[in-house]
Amino acid sequence: MENKKKLQIQIPDEIIRNYCVDFNHYDFGVYAMLKYAHFRNPKQDKGKLEVDHKFIMNKLFINDSRTLKKSLNKLYKYGFIDSEVKRLPRNGALKLEFNPVPFKTKTFTQLPANLINKIEHIGLIGYRLVYYYESYINRKDVISKQFCFVGQDTISDELNINKETIKKYNDILKKNKLITIKRHQLEFDGYDDLDNVVFTKYNNHYYVHIDKI
């Protein structure tokens, strides 16, 4: 049996960055849980899932079943599940036909499944931000690019999260030692036509600490 610490949840970068979907943090968390369930499902009828929706709500700290239902139907809208969820079962499992990637994709980001257990401390927004930063890191390039340097405007636009919220969850992620942020000061870049000093602003560098997950 595989050590649980080695289990990974692999998510397409298009989903992480909202290139092909419009997922909020609830939608992203529900997708990740179903992706994990799909990974652990037996090979036969792999797409047919029977999941405990109350367990999902508990793991993702979703307090209202209507929120879960709304996210499931967002997944239905984009073709990840085969039918609209009109009602959650009072007893027994929720049965779904799940297609984890209903489109062609080339790039994925994977992180240890144990990251889900940290949602209690980092929230669903923090959970998604860790995936987001990791999606911009090239782990194969051990010399020059072991960090994400996407600007806050891009983060805010792609994830539809305001900058104040990004800062709040960055601080939470730093407190939990999941990321380090190196801030870069303005650097001299010559003069413009009016002989005024021009500075080049460098984006923050975000380091993800997979070993802390």
Residue pairs with C-beta under 8 A, 6 or more apart in sequence:
4 113
4 114
5 112
5 114
6 112
7 36
7 39
7 112
7 113
7 114
8 110
8 111
8 112
8 113
9 32
9 35
9 36
9 39
9 110
9 111
9 112
9 113
9 115
9 116
10 35
10 108
10 109
10 110
11 31
11 32
11 35
11 108
11 109
11 110
11 131
12 101
12 105
12 107
12 108
12 109
13 19
13 105
13 107
13 108
13 109
13 135
14 20
14 21
14 103
14 105
14 107
15 21
15 23
15 28
15 31
16 28
16 109
16 128
16 131
16 132
16 135
17 132
17 135
17 158
17 159
18 158
18 159
18 160
19 158
20 78
20 103
21 27
21 74
21 78
22 74
22 160
23 31
23 74
24 71
24 160
25 123
25 124
25 125
25 127
25 128
26 60
26 62
26 67
26 68
26 70
26 71
26 124
27 71
27 74
27 75
28 124
28 127
28 128
28 131
29 60
29 62
29 71
29 119
29 124
29 127
29 128
30 56
30 60
30 68
30 71
30 72
30 75
31 75
31 80
32 116
32 127
33 51
33 56
33 59
33 60
33 116
34 49
34 51
34 75
34 80
34 81
34 96
34 98
34 100
35 100
36 113
36 116
37 49
37 51
37 98
38 46
38 47
38 49
38 98
38 100
41 47
41 48
41 49
47 97
47 98
47 99
48 95
48 96
48 97
48 98
49 95
49 96
49 97
49 98
50 93
50 94
50 95
50 96
51 93
51 94
51 96
52 93
52 94
53 65
53 68
53 88
53 89
53 94
56 62
56 68
57 63
57 65
57 68
59 116
59 119
60 116
60 119
60 124
61 119
61 120
61 123
61 124
62 68
65 88
68 88
69 85
69 88
72 81
72 85
72 96
73 84
73 85
75 81
76 82
76 83
76 84
76 85
78 102
79 99
79 102
79 103
80 98
80 99
80 100
80 102
81 96
81 97
81 98
81 99
82 96
82 97
82 98
82 99
83 96
83 97
85 94
85 96
88 94
107 135
109 131
109 134
109 135
111 130
111 131
111 134
111 210
111 213
112 210
112 213
114 213
115 127
115 130
115 213
116 127
118 126
118 127
118 176
118 178
118 213
119 126
119 127
121 172
121 176
122 130
122 169
122 172
122 173
122 176
122 178
123 169
123 172
125 161
125 165
125 169
126 169
126 172
126 173
126 176
126 178
128 159
129 155
129 159
129 166
129 169
129 170
129 173
129 179
130 173
130 178
130 179
130 208
132 148
132 155
132 158
132 159
133 148
133 150
133 179
133 206
133 208
134 148
134 208
134 210
135 148
136 148
136 149
136 150
136 206
137 145
137 146
137 147
137 148
137 208
138 145
138 146
139 146
146 207
147 182
147 205
147 206
147 207
148 205
148 206
148 208
149 202
149 203
149 204
149 205
149 206
150 203
150 206
151 203
152 163
152 166
152 203
152 204
155 161
155 166
156 162
156 163
156 166
170 179
170 181
173 179
174 180
174 181
176 212
177 209
177 212
178 208
178 209
178 212
178 213
179 206
179 207
179 208
179 209
180 206
180 207
180 209
181 204
181 205
181 206
181 207
182 204
182 205
182 207
183 204
184 201
184 202
184 203
184 204
184 205
185 202
186 199
186 200
186 201
186 202
187 199
187 200
187 202
188 197
188 198
188 199
188 200
189 198
189 199
189 200
190 198
191 197
191 198
192 198
